Amino acid sequence: MAEEKMNKNIEKNIYDVALRNIYDELYELNVTRNRYRIIYHVENKYVTPPEEGILSEAVADVAEHMIHPEDSKRFLEFFDLDKVYATLESGKGSVIGEFRKLWVDGDFHWASLTVFPAVSGGGEDEILLCFIMDIGYKKQLEDIEKENESLQKKQMDDERYRLVIEQTNTLVFEWIIGTSQRYYAPKFSEIFMGSYDGRDIKEIWLDDEVVHPKDIDVLKQKMSMEAISNGQVEMEIRLCNKEGRYIWCKVVFNVLYNEDGSIKRVVGTLNNIDESKRVHETLKYRAEFDLLTGIYNINTFYAQAERLVREHPCQKFAVVRLDVNRFKFINDLYGREEGNRLLRFMATVISANMGTMDAFGRMNSDVFCLCMSYASGDPLLVRIKKILKEINQFSESYQVMPSCGICIVKDRDIQMSILCDWANLAQKTIKGSLIKQWAFYDKKLRAKQLDERRIENEMDEALNKRQFKVYLQPKHNVQNGSVIGAEALVRWDHPERGFLTPDRFIPLFERNGFIIKLDEYVWEETCRIIKSWLDRGMVAVPVSVNVSRVQVYNPNFYKKLLNIIRRYDIPKKFLEVELTESSFVENTVDLYRGMERLREEGIAFSMDDFGSGYSSLNMLKNVPVNTIKLDREFFNESVATQKGKTIIEHTIGMINDLKLQVIAEGVETNEQAAFLNDCGCLAAQGYYYSRPMPVDEFEKQFLKENI
């Protein structure tokens, strides 16, 4: 037994010596008790923790003080015991990690840590063994291999670099600080003006006048030592090529440093970006300027004007919206090019009368917006009148009548687009006037604006609560006074403000698009009324409904109307459609298509407000309508003179000759009715016969006897 025990000790010593020759340190880790002890370690090599102690504290202490800072996080993760046991249980016999460990010489050296479970000696504690081995030589070999790979890669990179430089037409230049060593790609002297004779490239471009005069300051600033010392500099400048033309170039400087942080050399690249720069400038110009006139477009004007107002809080400003009366007439009569010539002339006049504290731009068509600065006592109107007068003198062949609305800037936080809208409101008050050419936005317009805002806030609720009421104005036979039909009109029965007439809300609804909903509501109410007459045994009369000009832009408006008619199952002869004269000037293709579809279904059409526009006679030969309604203003003004009566008489005769029906609107006296009868106009409506009235009153007065 003694001999056997002695042999085991000898064997243990042999293994112990062998392990010490391979590993530098051996730790016993008692996981159960959270303890550790050093079995052995090489003297005067590694900095080690105490011989034994608490395991978790030792791991944290080693990670913080004895492991390289860049490796400490990995070291802590390596000793995550849950992960260690998970790795061991997966079938691996050990867990290995490599870290830089602190030596007693104060340097960090690479070491390999191997952890595996100890063979149980019958105890219940879980024991792990951790061996630490110096692998510095291994890392040196790896570094040598990496360096060889790096050298090989550098050779390949240099080749790639050369190919990239050649294929991208990049020119390279370099200079070493503190020496006369300079390098310029040979193509510099082939492409650009200047003598590349060893001087600094900055000196060449300045002294030999290679750089564009407007870019000299940029070059001096970007190529100063202060700028270059920041590490990298980029600039876009124009350089003169051998053909004497300046081309845009992108120049980039990269600084290489010595170990002490001083600048070693500067490497630069140059690329020709002339084409892309000019494309960019073209796109930028298109985005900011009006292509026809060369002045700002409306978005740029808004931005520039708001900047002016914001940056000069003590300066007074006024916003002016200016256009030409009946510009479309000029375009149609004299041609689009003549219209464009007028627009360019207007831009020239405006530009010549603007100062450095003003901004101006073209909104659309013939509309121009100006932001004009002025001071107390400064004749703002004098400047505006001068602009209007000069525009008025454009042509000797025809008269150009400009007008404008003016809004004084009182609140600088209001957006410029809103100020232009307010100026537009002012301008509308004088639109068409031959006397007044300008108007100011004032309290009355402000009150109107607030009223419209209130209407907009209430319109949806009003529609849902059926506050909009259909009124009927009868159409009469001029000869015997009998009712031959009616026109459906709308009134707003406001719970607080009483009945609102259409002029209070229809223009607003046409601008904000709500007129589409209101139109469809009136169509449906009218069909319901006709259906009610038929169900009660009344002999119904045709009722005409209005289709607003906004609906004209909807190519499917006729489908909506047909669906409503079919839903109420009424004969189509009882519903007529009225379109204003202006509707036939805009979007005629879609409009005529929809009209023909409705005419095929048996629905009749009337042209409303005939005589309110200059193109009425021209339209009559093509417009697909059954009835022409003479505009009340046209009728009332014309019958006041003999010439006017002659025009009315011949207009009615012409309409009759075209086999169309004619109705006169706005008849107010017996004399007017008699004149119409003499002219051959068989139908009329107006206050002489009846005002618009509620449906039940219309039934009592005009339908009851037909039961």
MOZIQUI-V108609 format. One record per residue. RES is the residue in one small letter. PSI is psi in whole degrees, 0 to 359 (NA if undefined). OMEGA is omega in radians with two decimals (999 if undefined). Layout:
RES:PSI:OMEGA
RES:PSI:OMEGA
This chain:
m:319:-3.13
a:322:3.14
e:320:3.13
e:319:3.14
k:321:3.14
m:320:3.12
n:321:3.13
k:322:3.11
n:320:3.11
i:315:3.13
e:318:3.14
k:318:3.14
n:322:3.12
i:313:3.12
y:323:-3.12
d:317:3.11
v:318:3.14
a:316:-3.14
l:320:-3.12
r:329:3.11
n:335:-3.11
i:311:-3.04
y:149:-3.13
d:332:-3.10
e:149:3.06
l:127:3.14
y:140:2.99
e:124:-3.09
l:111:3.10
n:99:-3.07
v:322:-3.08
t:316:-3.08
r:0:-3.11
n:46:3.14
r:161:3.03
y:162:2.96
r:148:3.12
i:119:3.10
i:312:3.03
y:162:3.02
h:154:-3.14
v:132:-3.11
e:145:3.01
n:35:3.09
k:288:-3.13
y:148:2.90
v:126:-3.03
t:160:3.03
p:179:3.08
p:162:-3.07
e:325:3.11
e:163:-3.14
g:199:-3.12
i:128:-3.01
l:308:-3.05
s:323:3.13
e:322:-3.14
a:318:3.13
v:314:-3.14
a:320:-3.12
d:317:3.13
v:317:-3.13
a:323:-3.06
e:325:-2.97
h:342:-3.00
m:2:3.11
i:142:3.14
h:136:-3.10
p:326:-3.13
e:344:-3.10
d:353:-2.99
s:321:-3.14
k:316:3.11
r:324:3.14
f:315:3.12
l:321:3.10
e:326:3.14
f:322:-3.12
f:20:2.95
d:104:-2.97
l:328:3.10
d:318:3.13
k:323:3.12
v:309:-3.12
y:327:3.10
a:321:3.12
t:317:-3.13
l:320:-3.12
e:343:3.13
s:355:3.10
g:349:3.10
k:140:-3.07
g:344:-3.10
s:168:3.06
v:129:-3.04
i:138:3.06
g:155:-3.13
e:129:-3.06
f:158:3.04
r:116:-3.03
k:145:-3.08
l:130:3.04
w:168:-3.14
v:344:3.12
d:0:3.09
g:357:3.12
d:160:3.07
f:135:3.13
h:149:-3.09
w:136:3.10
a:150:3.09
s:131:3.10
l:127:3.12
t:126:-3.13
v:130:3.05
f:160:-3.10
p:143:3.08
a:151:3.07
v:128:-3.08
s:133:3.08
g:17:3.13
g:348:3.12
g:172:-3.11
e:350:-3.13
d:145:3.06
e:121:-3.06
i:134:3.00
l:146:3.06
l:137:-3.14
c:116:3.11
f:138:3.13
i:129:-3.06
m:137:3.09
d:124:3.13
i:28:-3.13
g:318:-3.13
y:322:3.13
k:317:3.14
k:325:3.10
q:318:3.09
l:318:3.13
e:320:3.13
d:320:3.12
i:316:3.12
e:318:3.13
k:321:3.14
e:319:3.09
n:317:3.10
e:322:-3.13
s:318:3.11
l:317:3.12
q:318:3.13
k:322:3.14
k:320:3.10
q:318:3.12
m:320:3.13
d:320:3.11
d:320:3.13
e:316:3.10
r:317:-3.13
y:315:3.14
r:317:3.14
l:318:3.13
v:316:3.14
i:316:-3.11
e:318:-3.05
q:332:-3.12
t:4:3.14
n:36:3.09
t:130:3.08
l:135:-3.08
v:140:3.01
f:158:-3.03
e:146:2.96
w:147:-3.13
i:123:-3.07
i:137:3.09
g:4:3.12
t:175:3.09
s:10:-3.10
q:122:3.12
r:148:3.06
y:133:3.04
y:136:3.07
a:139:-3.09
p:331:-3.07
k:347:3.10
f:310:-3.09
s:341:3.10
e:328:-3.01
i:317:-2.96
f:156:3.00
m:163:3.12
g:156:3.13
s:112:-3.08
y:80:-2.93
d:21:3.11
g:352:3.06
r:163:3.01
d:145:-3.09
i:328:3.07
k:317:-3.13
e:319:3.13
i:311:-3.06
w:329:3.14
l:308:-3.06
d:325:-3.10
d:8:3.07
e:46:3.10
v:323:-3.08
v:145:3.12
h:138:-3.11
p:324:-3.11
k:348:-3.12
d:4:-3.11
i:314:-3.12
d:322:3.11
v:315:-3.14
l:314:-3.12
k:319:-3.11
q:313:-3.05
k:332:-3.10
m:15:3.02
s:153:-3.13
m:328:3.13
e:318:-3.14
a:317:-3.10
i:327:-3.09
s:347:3.11
n:351:3.04
g:314:3.13
q:139:3.14
v:135:3.04
e:144:3.05
m:154:3.06
e:116:-3.09
i:164:3.10
r:128:3.14
l:146:-3.09
c:125:3.12
n:181:-3.06
k:339:3.13
e:359:3.14
g:14:-3.12
r:137:3.11
y:132:3.10
i:147:-3.14
w:134:3.12
c:145:3.02
k:122:-3.10
v:129:-3.13
v:131:3.07
f:132:3.02
n:132:-3.07
v:132:3.03
l:137:-3.00
y:153:2.95
n:171:-3.13
e:331:-3.13
d:4:3.10
g:354:3.12
s:156:-3.11
i:128:-3.13
k:306:3.14
r:165:3.14
v:127:3.11
v:129:-3.11
g:155:3.06
t:150:3.11
l:131:3.09
n:140:3.08
n:113:3.13
i:23:-3.02
d:314:-3.09
e:311:-3.12
s:325:3.13
k:317:-3.13
r:324:3.06
v:316:3.12
h:316:-3.14
e:323:3.11
t:314:3.14
l:320:3.12
k:319:3.12
y:316:3.14
r:328:-3.12
a:335:-3.02
e:338:-3.02
f:156:3.04
d:122:-3.00
l:331:-3.10
l:316:-3.01
t:341:-3.13
g:4:3.09
i:177:-3.12
y:145:2.91
n:178:-2.97
i:322:-3.12
n:319:3.10
t:321:3.09
f:313:3.13
y:313:-3.09
a:314:-3.11
q:319:-3.13
a:318:3.12
e:324:3.09
r:316:3.12
l:311:-3.10
v:321:-3.10
r:320:-3.04
e:351:-3.14
h:73:-3.04
p:340:-3.13
c:354:-3.11
q:140:3.08
k:143:-3.14
f:153:3.02
a:140:3.10
v:130:-3.08
v:130:3.04
r:121:-2.97
l:138:2.99
d:185:-3.09
v:132:3.09
n:134:3.07
r:44:3.11
f:324:3.13
k:325:3.10
f:317:3.12
i:316:3.13
n:313:-3.07
d:322:-3.03
l:322:-3.04
y:355:3.09
g:153:-3.08
r:325:-3.12
e:324:3.07
e:320:3.08
g:319:3.11
n:322:3.11
r:321:3.09
l:317:-3.14
l:318:3.12
r:324:3.10
f:317:3.11
m:317:3.13
a:321:3.13
t:316:3.13
v:313:-3.13
i:314:-3.12
s:320:-3.11
a:339:-3.10
n:9:3.14
m:150:3.11
g:185:-3.10
t:341:-3.14
m:19:3.13
d:160:3.04
a:150:-3.13
f:155:-3.14
g:169:3.12
r:128:-3.14
m:300:3.10
n:162:3.10
s:240:-3.12
d:18:-3.08
v:125:3.08
f:144:3.11
c:137:-3.10
l:141:2.97
c:107:-2.99
m:130:3.08
s:150:3.08
y:165:3.12
a:169:3.10
s:127:-3.10
g:350:3.11
d:126:-3.06
p:78:3.12
l:314:-3.12
l:330:3.12
v:317:3.12
r:317:-3.13
i:317:3.12
k:322:3.14
k:316:3.11
i:313:-3.13
l:319:-3.12
k:317:-3.12
e:321:3.09
i:323:3.14
n:336:-3.09
q:15:-3.06
f:315:-3.00
s:145:3.02
e:347:-3.08
s:330:-3.13
y:165:-3.06
q:131:3.04
v:120:-3.07
m:92:3.08
p:153:3.04
s:163:-3.10
c:156:2.98
g:145:-3.04
i:131:3.09
c:118:3.10
i:131:-3.14
v:111:3.12
k:327:3.11
d:111:-3.04
r:353:3.12
d:351:3.14
i:135:-3.11
q:147:-3.11
m:326:3.13
s:324:3.12
i:320:3.10
l:322:3.09
c:322:3.08
d:320:3.13
w:320:3.07
a:324:3.10
n:320:3.09
l:318:3.11
a:319:-3.11
q:325:-3.12
k:334:-3.12
t:343:-3.14
i:7:-3.07
k:129:3.13
g:352:-3.13
s:139:3.09
l:355:-3.07
i:306:-3.08
k:134:-3.14
q:353:3.12
w:158:3.09
a:147:-3.14
f:145:2.99
y:123:-3.04
d:192:-3.07
k:324:3.14
k:316:3.11
l:323:3.09
r:317:3.11
a:320:3.10
k:320:3.14
q:317:3.11
l:322:3.10
d:317:3.12
e:324:3.11
r:321:3.10
r:318:3.12
i:317:3.14
e:324:3.14
n:336:-3.03
e:351:-2.95
m:320:-3.13
d:315:3.12
e:322:3.13
a:320:3.13
l:317:-3.14
n:327:-3.12
k:9:3.07
r:39:3.09
q:341:3.08
f:124:-3.07
k:139:3.06
v:125:3.02
y:151:-3.13
l:130:3.00
q:120:-3.06
p:149:2.98
k:132:-3.00
h:150:2.94
n:122:-3.06
v:327:-3.05
q:316:-3.07
n:357:3.09
g:2:-3.13
s:155:3.13
v:126:-3.14
i:359:3.13
g:189:3.14
a:159:3.04
e:130:3.12
a:120:3.10
l:161:-3.06
v:141:3.04
r:151:3.13
w:112:3.10
d:84:-3.05
h:132:-3.07
p:336:-3.11
e:328:-3.00
r:2:3.13
g:199:-3.11
f:127:3.08
l:130:-3.14
t:159:-3.06
p:327:-3.11
d:346:3.10
r:334:-3.03
f:335:-3.09
i:312:3.12
p:321:3.11
l:316:-3.13
f:328:3.09
e:329:3.12
r:320:-3.07
n:358:3.06
g:353:-3.13
f:343:-3.14
i:332:3.13
i:314:3.11
k:318:-3.11
l:319:3.08
d:309:-3.09
e:326:3.08
y:315:3.14
v:319:3.10
w:313:-3.09
e:317:3.11
e:320:-3.14
t:317:3.10
c:322:3.11
r:320:3.12
i:313:3.14
i:318:3.12
k:320:3.13
s:318:3.11
w:314:-3.09
l:320:-3.14
d:331:-3.12
r:7:3.06
g:13:3.10
m:150:3.03
v:98:-3.02
a:156:3.03
v:153:3.12
p:141:3.10
v:131:3.12
s:139:3.09
v:151:-3.13
n:140:2.97
v:113:-3.07
s:160:-3.13
r:339:3.08
v:323:3.12
q:333:-3.09
v:330:-3.11
y:354:3.08
n:106:-3.06
p:348:-3.10
n:17:-3.10
f:327:-3.11
y:329:3.12
k:318:3.13
k:318:-3.13
l:317:3.13
l:320:3.14
n:320:3.13
i:316:3.13
i:316:-3.12
r:326:-3.13
r:322:-3.14
y:353:3.04
d:54:3.10
i:150:3.06
p:135:-3.03
k:344:3.13
k:343:-3.11
f:355:3.14
l:125:3.08
e:156:-3.11
v:130:3.09
e:132:3.07
l:137:3.13
t:156:-3.14
e:321:-3.10
s:336:-3.14
s:331:-3.07
f:356:3.09
v:333:-3.02
e:136:2.99
n:46:-3.02
t:330:-3.08
v:305:3.14
d:323:-3.13
l:310:-3.11
y:324:3.13
r:315:3.12
g:322:3.13
m:316:3.14
e:323:3.12
r:318:3.13
l:324:3.11
r:325:3.08
e:333:3.12
e:356:3.10
g:16:-3.13
i:132:-3.12
a:154:-3.12
f:147:3.03
s:142:2.98
m:115:-3.10
d:156:3.04
d:32:3.12
f:133:-3.12
g:357:-3.14
s:351:-3.11
g:160:-3.06
y:344:-3.02
s:11:-3.02
s:310:-3.07
l:322:3.14
n:327:-3.10
m:333:-3.00
l:332:-3.06
k:342:-3.08
n:338:-2.96
v:131:-3.07
p:70:3.14
v:164:3.10
n:332:-3.01
t:143:3.03
i:126:3.10
k:118:3.14
l:128:-3.13
d:139:-3.07
r:321:-3.14
e:317:3.11
f:317:-3.11
f:311:-3.07
n:319:-3.12
e:324:-3.05
s:322:-3.08
v:356:-3.12
a:342:-3.13
t:164:3.14
q:321:3.09
k:319:3.13
g:319:3.13
k:322:3.12
t:318:3.12
i:315:3.14
i:315:-3.10
e:314:-3.11
h:327:3.09
t:315:3.12
i:318:3.12
g:319:3.12
m:317:-3.14
i:318:3.10
n:321:3.13
d:331:3.10
l:6:3.13
k:34:3.07
l:151:3.06
q:154:3.14
v:136:3.09
i:134:3.09
a:129:3.10
e:155:3.02
g:26:3.10
v:125:-3.03
e:347:-3.10
t:161:3.09
n:325:3.14
e:319:3.11
q:318:3.14
a:318:3.13
a:320:3.11
f:318:3.12
l:318:3.14
n:318:3.12
d:329:-3.11
c:350:-3.13
g:13:3.05
c:116:-2.99
l:352:-3.09
a:148:-3.14
a:162:3.00
q:153:-3.12
g:177:-3.06
y:340:3.08
y:324:-3.14
y:309:-3.11
s:145:2.97
r:164:2.98
p:140:-3.03
m:160:3.07
p:159:-3.06
v:316:-3.09
d:325:3.11
e:321:3.09
f:317:3.14
e:316:-3.10
k:320:-3.04
q:324:-2.93
f:344:-3.08
l:341:-3.02
k:320:-3.11
e:350:-3.14
n:2:-3.12
i:NA:999
